[in-house]
Amino acid sequence: MVVLTVFAVVLLAAALRPRPALALKKKFARLGTLPGRHKDEILAAVGPVTTFSAAGAGKSVLQWQRASSMGSYHIALLFGADGACEAVTNEHDTASN
């Protein structure tokens, strides 16, 4: 009985550990289709970017990345000069569901 109790506590502790990669992935998933959405709307929903790069002609690439021992998530979005998302240029996910 003690072994089962300890096992249950270990499982519960693992389930409650912070999972920043999965949290970020879910925020993007809640937004649905990203192309066409404005940069300000995306930033308000998912939080600050990890990196920002100029892409010429007034365009920019914004990237978000979170990693932990529980997995990683990375997404890069191309934005036009008007602030609208034009494309998901990269998405990599090892975060568990």
N, C-alpha and C positions, 0 to 999 in steps of 0.2 A: 504494500500500500504506500509506503514511504517513497519507493522508487517511482511509482506512478505520479505521486504528488510533485516530486522534484521534476519529472519529465514535463508535466503540465506547466509548471512555473517557467521552465526553460523555453517551451514553445510560446507561451504568452509573452515573455520578455522579447523574444525574437520578433514576434508579430508587432510589438509596440515600438521597436527601434525606428528612429528617423530614417526615411527613405527619400532623400532629396531628389534623386534621379526620377523615381516613379512619380513623385509629386509634380515635378516639372512636366513630365510626359502627359500627365492627366490634365494639367492646365491647358496645354496646347490642344489636347483631344477635345476638351469642352468647347473650344473655339470653333471646331469644325473646319471647314474649308478656309485656308489662310490667304491664298491669292485673292486680291480685291479688298482685303481688310486694311484699314489704316494703321500705320505704325503706332500711333497713340493708343488705339484700341487694344492692340496686342500687348504693348508695354503695360497697360493698366491691368490686363488679365493675368499676365505671367510674371511680371516683375522686371527688374533691370537686366540689361544684356551683360554677357560675359566679355564679348569683344565687339568692336565696331570697325568697319573698314570702308573707305571710299572705293567706289567701283567705276568711276568715270561718268561723265555726262549727267552729273547730279545724283547718280544712283549710289546706294550704299548696301552693304551686307552686314546684317546684325546676326550675332550668334549667341546662343544660350547653351550652357553646358553644366551639368551636375554629375558628380561621381562619388561613389562610396564603395565600401566592400559589398554592398547589396546590388551593385550594377551602375551603369552610366547611361546618360541620355545627352545627345547633342543634336541641335537643329540650327541650320543657317538659312536665313531668309533674305532674298533680294528685294529691295525697295526702290521704287522710282523716285524721281525728283519731287513728285507730288505727295510722297509719303505712303503711297499704296503698295502693298505687298504684290510683287510680280511673280515670284516663284519660291518654292522650297528648293534651295540648291543642294542641301545635304541634310540627311537625317540618319542618325545612328543610335540604336537602342539595344542595350543589354540589361535594362531594368526589368525586373519581374513584374508580372501583372498583379 
